[in-house]
Amino acid sequence: MTQHMTTNTTTSTTLDKTYRVAIIPARGGSQRIPRKNIRLLNGKPLIAYSIETALSSGLFDEVIVSTDDAEIAQIARDCGAKTPFLRPANLADHMTGTTPVMQHALQFLINEGKTPNEACLIYATCPLLTTEDLQQGLAQLNQTTSFCFSATTFDFPIQRALHITENGELAPMFPEHIIKRSQDLVEAIHDAGQFYWASTQNWFDEEIFGPKSKPLLLPRHRIQDVDTEEDWLRLTQIMTLTSGQTL
């Protein structure tokens, strides 16, 4: 259900200049890779990459980490981010999506009298994100775009996907497309899980993947999920191979 923002009329101020924030969610209870948000990657906590990219982009008045974990909060502060609150436990379990986490952080700022013009959610697990990506994402926002988010293409036509049926047999998921040539199929894209730009109002009123959202397409070689140990190994290899290079 859509949650509406509540403006504190006693402390809210009208800002004469643009006020933008980055919010980086980083809960302490990651399950498949324990403590992954602060696990060392090339000698640096994983979350440090997202914080440093946000800070060096020149886009944000504040970079805030939303966490329920005191150790993550301290590391975030050491990296230059702010942690003005600890996230409540009911917003820190593995079932909670990022939108209510973002709304909680924004509502905190609103109650403090600081309503951001735009706010960007940046995942703590995207060390391949660049400042240019964030800048281009912000540039996509306008009166007809409610969200801009990072996306990339699938590396294989999803229309020709296969699956194993309940009785153990192989079957195409889309039989009508299984013999078609790749070049005859519509290229599909997916959320890259790196950043999501929107106005504060749209964080409360719109859907991230709604009809008024716009993807910023990034190259596949700069997209890497970090959900399993295999993902972590691949990311470590990418970071080692590209150290000091522009991807």
Contacts in CASP RR format, 6 or more apart in sequence:
PFRMAT RR
TARGET T0000
AUTHOR 0000-0000-0000
METHOD contacts of the structure
MODEL  1
MTQHMTTNTTTSTTLDKTYRVAIIPARGGSQRIPRKNIRLLNGKPLIAYS
IETALSSGLFDEVIVSTDDAEIAQIARDCGAKTPFLRPANLADHMTGTTP
VMQHALQFLINEGKTPNEACLIYATCPLLTTEDLQQGLAQLNQTTSFCFS
ATTFDFPIQRALHITENGELAPMFPEHIIKRSQDLVEAIHDAGQFYWAST
QNWFDEEIFGPKSKPLLLPRHRIQDVDTEEDWLRLTQIMTLTSGQTL
2 204 0 8 1.000
2 205 0 8 1.000
3 100 0 8 1.000
3 103 0 8 1.000
3 204 0 8 1.000
4 204 0 8 1.000
4 205 0 8 1.000
5 103 0 8 1.000
5 106 0 8 1.000
5 107 0 8 1.000
5 110 0 8 1.000
5 200 0 8 1.000
5 201 0 8 1.000
5 203 0 8 1.000
5 204 0 8 1.000
6 107 0 8 1.000
6 110 0 8 1.000
6 111 0 8 1.000
7 110 0 8 1.000
7 115 0 8 1.000
8 110 0 8 1.000
8 111 0 8 1.000
8 113 0 8 1.000
11 111 0 8 1.000
11 112 0 8 1.000
11 113 0 8 1.000
12 110 0 8 1.000
12 113 0 8 1.000
12 115 0 8 1.000
13 113 0 8 1.000
13 114 0 8 1.000
15 114 0 8 1.000
15 115 0 8 1.000
15 117 0 8 1.000
18 117 0 8 1.000
18 118 0 8 1.000
19 61 0 8 1.000
19 114 0 8 1.000
19 115 0 8 1.000
19 116 0 8 1.000
19 117 0 8 1.000
20 59 0 8 1.000
20 60 0 8 1.000
20 61 0 8 1.000
20 116 0 8 1.000
20 117 0 8 1.000
20 118 0 8 1.000
20 119 0 8 1.000
20 120 0 8 1.000
20 138 0 8 1.000
21 60 0 8 1.000
21 61 0 8 1.000
21 62 0 8 1.000
21 63 0 8 1.000
21 64 0 8 1.000
21 109 0 8 1.000
21 116 0 8 1.000
21 119 0 8 1.000
21 120 0 8 1.000
22 54 0 8 1.000
22 59 0 8 1.000
22 60 0 8 1.000
22 62 0 8 1.000
22 63 0 8 1.000
22 64 0 8 1.000
22 119 0 8 1.000
22 120 0 8 1.000
22 121 0 8 1.000
22 122 0 8 1.000
23 64 0 8 1.000
23 65 0 8 1.000
23 66 0 8 1.000
23 101 0 8 1.000
23 102 0 8 1.000
23 105 0 8 1.000
23 106 0 8 1.000
23 119 0 8 1.000
23 120 0 8 1.000
23 121 0 8 1.000
23 122 0 8 1.000
24 47 0 8 1.000
24 50 0 8 1.000
24 51 0 8 1.000
24 54 0 8 1.000
24 63 0 8 1.000
24 64 0 8 1.000
24 65 0 8 1.000
24 66 0 8 1.000
24 76 0 8 1.000
24 81 0 8 1.000
24 121 0 8 1.000
24 122 0 8 1.000
24 123 0 8 1.000
24 124 0 8 1.000
25 65 0 8 1.000
25 66 0 8 1.000
25 67 0 8 1.000
25 87 0 8 1.000
25 98 0 8 1.000
25 101 0 8 1.000
25 102 0 8 1.000
25 121 0 8 1.000
25 123 0 8 1.000
25 124 0 8 1.000
26 37 0 8 1.000
26 38 0 8 1.000
26 47 0 8 1.000
26 65 0 8 1.000
26 66 0 8 1.000
26 67 0 8 1.000
26 69 0 8 1.000
26 72 0 8 1.000
26 76 0 8 1.000
26 124 0 8 1.000
27 37 0 8 1.000
27 67 0 8 1.000
27 68 0 8 1.000
27 69 0 8 1.000
27 72 0 8 1.000
27 87 0 8 1.000
27 92 0 8 1.000
28 35 0 8 1.000
28 37 0 8 1.000
28 67 0 8 1.000
28 68 0 8 1.000
28 69 0 8 1.000
28 72 0 8 1.000
28 92 0 8 1.000
29 35 0 8 1.000
29 69 0 8 1.000
29 92 0 8 1.000
29 94 0 8 1.000
30 36 0 8 1.000
30 37 0 8 1.000
31 94 0 8 1.000
32 227 0 8 1.000
32 228 0 8 1.000
33 39 0 8 1.000
33 226 0 8 1.000
33 227 0 8 1.000
33 228 0 8 1.000
33 229 0 8 1.000
33 231 0 8 1.000
33 232 0 8 1.000
36 46 0 8 1.000
36 125 0 8 1.000
36 226 0 8 1.000
36 232 0 8 1.000
37 45 0 8 1.000
37 46 0 8 1.000
37 47 0 8 1.000
37 67 0 8 1.000
37 72 0 8 1.000
37 124 0 8 1.000
37 125 0 8 1.000
38 45 0 8 1.000
38 46 0 8 1.000
38 47 0 8 1.000
38 71 0 8 1.000
38 72 0 8 1.000
38 75 0 8 1.000
39 45 0 8 1.000
39 46 0 8 1.000
39 232 0 8 1.000
40 46 0 8 1.000
41 49 0 8 1.000
41 127 0 8 1.000
41 235 0 8 1.000
41 236 0 8 1.000
41 239 0 8 1.000
42 236 0 8 1.000
42 239 0 8 1.000
42 240 0 8 1.000
42 243 0 8 1.000
45 75 0 8 1.000
45 79 0 8 1.000
46 124 0 8 1.000
46 125 0 8 1.000
46 127 0 8 1.000
46 226 0 8 1.000
47 65 0 8 1.000
47 72 0 8 1.000
47 75 0 8 1.000
47 76 0 8 1.000
47 79 0 8 1.000
47 124 0 8 1.000
48 75 0 8 1.000
48 79 0 8 1.000
49 126 0 8 1.000
49 127 0 8 1.000
49 129 0 8 1.000
50 122 0 8 1.000
50 123 0 8 1.000
50 124 0 8 1.000
50 125 0 8 1.000
50 126 0 8 1.000
50 127 0 8 1.000
50 129 0 8 1.000
51 63 0 8 1.000
51 65 0 8 1.000
51 76 0 8 1.000
51 79 0 8 1.000
51 80 0 8 1.000
51 81 0 8 1.000
52 79 0 8 1.000
53 122 0 8 1.000
53 129 0 8 1.000
53 130 0 8 1.000
53 131 0 8 1.000
53 134 0 8 1.000
54 60 0 8 1.000
54 63 0 8 1.000
54 81 0 8 1.000
54 120 0 8 1.000
54 122 0 8 1.000
54 134 0 8 1.000
55 63 0 8 1.000
55 80 0 8 1.000
55 81 0 8 1.000
56 131 0 8 1.000
57 131 0 8 1.000
57 134 0 8 1.000
57 135 0 8 1.000
58 131 0 8 1.000
59 120 0 8 1.000
59 134 0 8 1.000
59 135 0 8 1.000
59 138 0 8 1.000
60 120 0 8 1.000
62 82 0 8 1.000
63 80 0 8 1.000
63 81 0 8 1.000
63 82 0 8 1.000
64 81 0 8 1.000
64 82 0 8 1.000
64 83 0 8 1.000
64 84 0 8 1.000
64 105 0 8 1.000
65 72 0 8 1.000
65 73 0 8 1.000
65 76 0 8 1.000
65 81 0 8 1.000
65 82 0 8 1.000
65 83 0 8 1.000
65 124 0 8 1.000
66 85 0 8 1.000
66 87 0 8 1.000
66 101 0 8 1.000
66 102 0 8 1.000
66 104 0 8 1.000
66 105 0 8 1.000
67 73 0 8 1.000
67 76 0 8 1.000
67 83 0 8 1.000
67 86 0 8 1.000
67 87 0 8 1.000
67 92 0 8 1.000
68 86 0 8 1.000
68 87 0 8 1.000
68 88 0 8 1.000
68 89 0 8 1.000
68 91 0 8 1.000
68 92 0 8 1.000
70 86 0 8 1.000
73 83 0 8 1.000
73 86 0 8 1.000
76 82 0 8 1.000
76 83 0 8 1.000
77 83 0 8 1.000
84 108 0 8 1.000
84 112 0 8 1.000
85 105 0 8 1.000
85 108 0 8 1.000
87 101 0 8 1.000
87 104 0 8 1.000
88 104 0 8 1.000
90 96 0 8 1.000
91 100 0 8 1.000
91 101 0 8 1.000
91 104 0 8 1.000
98 121 0 8 1.000
98 196 0 8 1.000
99 203 0 8 1.000
99 208 0 8 1.000
102 119 0 8 1.000
102 121 0 8 1.000
102 203 0 8 1.000
103 203 0 8 1.000
103 204 0 8 1.000
106 116 0 8 1.000
106 119 0 8 1.000
106 200 0 8 1.000
106 203 0 8 1.000
106 204 0 8 1.000
109 115 0 8 1.000
109 116 0 8 1.000
110 200 0 8 1.000
115 200 0 8 1.000
116 200 0 8 1.000
117 199 0 8 1.000
117 200 0 8 1.000
118 138 0 8 1.000
118 141 0 8 1.000
118 197 0 8 1.000
118 198 0 8 1.000
118 199 0 8 1.000
118 200 0 8 1.000
119 197 0 8 1.000
119 198 0 8 1.000
119 199 0 8 1.000
119 200 0 8 1.000
119 203 0 8 1.000
120 134 0 8 1.000
120 138 0 8 1.000
120 195 0 8 1.000
120 196 0 8 1.000
120 197 0 8 1.000
121 195 0 8 1.000
121 196 0 8 1.000
122 129 0 8 1.000
122 134 0 8 1.000
122 194 0 8 1.000
122 195 0 8 1.000
123 193 0 8 1.000
123 194 0 8 1.000
123 195 0 8 1.000
125 226 0 8 1.000
126 193 0 8 1.000
126 194 0 8 1.000
126 195 0 8 1.000
127 235 0 8 1.000
127 239 0 8 1.000
128 222 0 8 1.000
128 223 0 8 1.000
128 224 0 8 1.000
128 238 0 8 1.000
128 247 0 8 1.000
129 150 0 8 1.000
129 194 0 8 1.000
129 195 0 8 1.000
129 222 0 8 1.000
130 222 0 8 1.000
130 247 0 8 1.000
133 150 0 8 1.000
133 194 0 8 1.000
133 195 0 8 1.000
133 216 0 8 1.000
133 218 0 8 1.000
134 195 0 8 1.000
136 216 0 8 1.000
137 148 0 8 1.000
137 195 0 8 1.000
137 197 0 8 1.000
137 216 0 8 1.000
138 148 0 8 1.000
138 197 0 8 1.000
140 148 0 8 1.000
140 197 0 8 1.000
140 214 0 8 1.000
140 216 0 8 1.000
141 148 0 8 1.000
141 197 0 8 1.000
141 198 0 8 1.000
141 199 0 8 1.000
144 212 0 8 1.000
145 212 0 8 1.000
145 213 0 8 1.000
145 214 0 8 1.000
146 198 0 8 1.000
146 199 0 8 1.000
146 202 0 8 1.000
146 206 0 8 1.000
146 210 0 8 1.000
146 212 0 8 1.000
146 213 0 8 1.000
147 196 0 8 1.000
147 197 0 8 1.000
147 198 0 8 1.000
147 202 0 8 1.000
147 206 0 8 1.000
147 207 0 8 1.000
147 208 0 8 1.000
147 209 0 8 1.000
147 210 0 8 1.000
147 212 0 8 1.000
147 213 0 8 1.000
147 214 0 8 1.000
148 196 0 8 1.000
148 197 0 8 1.000
148 198 0 8 1.000
148 213 0 8 1.000
148 214 0 8 1.000
148 215 0 8 1.000
148 216 0 8 1.000
149 191 0 8 1.000
149 192 0 8 1.000
149 193 0 8 1.000
149 195 0 8 1.000
149 196 0 8 1.000
149 197 0 8 1.000
149 208 0 8 1.000
149 209 0 8 1.000
149 213 0 8 1.000
149 214 0 8 1.000
149 215 0 8 1.000
149 216 0 8 1.000
150 191 0 8 1.000
150 192 0 8 1.000
150 193 0 8 1.000
150 194 0 8 1.000
150 195 0 8 1.000
150 196 0 8 1.000
150 215 0 8 1.000
150 216 0 8 1.000
150 218 0 8 1.000
150 223 0 8 1.000
151 189 0 8 1.000
151 190 0 8 1.000
151 191 0 8 1.000
151 192 0 8 1.000
151 215 0 8 1.000
151 216 0 8 1.000
151 217 0 8 1.000
151 218 0 8 1.000
152 189 0 8 1.000
152 190 0 8 1.000
152 192 0 8 1.000
152 217 0 8 1.000
152 218 0 8 1.000
152 219 0 8 1.000
152 220 0 8 1.000
152 223 0 8 1.000
153 187 0 8 1.000
153 188 0 8 1.000
153 189 0 8 1.000
153 190 0 8 1.000
153 217 0 8 1.000
153 220 0 8 1.000
154 187 0 8 1.000
154 188 0 8 1.000
154 189 0 8 1.000
154 190 0 8 1.000
155 220 0 8 1.000
157 177 0 8 1.000
157 182 0 8 1.000
157 185 0 8 1.000
157 187 0 8 1.000
157 188 0 8 1.000
158 188 0 8 1.000
159 174 0 8 1.000
159 177 0 8 1.000
159 180 0 8 1.000
159 185 0 8 1.000
159 186 0 8 1.000
159 188 0 8 1.000
160 172 0 8 1.000
160 174 0 8 1.000
160 177 0 8 1.000
160 178 0 8 1.000
160 180 0 8 1.000
160 182 0 8 1.000
160 185 0 8 1.000
161 172 0 8 1.000
161 173 0 8 1.000
161 174 0 8 1.000
162 170 0 8 1.000
162 171 0 8 1.000
162 172 0 8 1.000
162 173 0 8 1.000
163 170 0 8 1.000
163 171 0 8 1.000
163 172 0 8 1.000
163 173 0 8 1.000
164 170 0 8 1.000
164 171 0 8 1.000
165 171 0 8 1.000
172 178 0 8 1.000
177 185 0 8 1.000
189 215 0 8 1.000
189 217 0 8 1.000
191 209 0 8 1.000
192 218 0 8 1.000
192 223 0 8 1.000
193 223 0 8 1.000
194 218 0 8 1.000
194 223 0 8 1.000
196 208 0 8 1.000
198 206 0 8 1.000
198 208 0 8 1.000
206 212 0 8 1.000
206 213 0 8 1.000
207 213 0 8 1.000
219 247 0 8 1.000
221 238 0 8 1.000
221 247 0 8 1.000
222 247 0 8 1.000
224 231 0 8 1.000
224 234 0 8 1.000
224 235 0 8 1.000
224 238 0 8 1.000
225 231 0 8 1.000
226 232 0 8 1.000
226 235 0 8 1.000
END
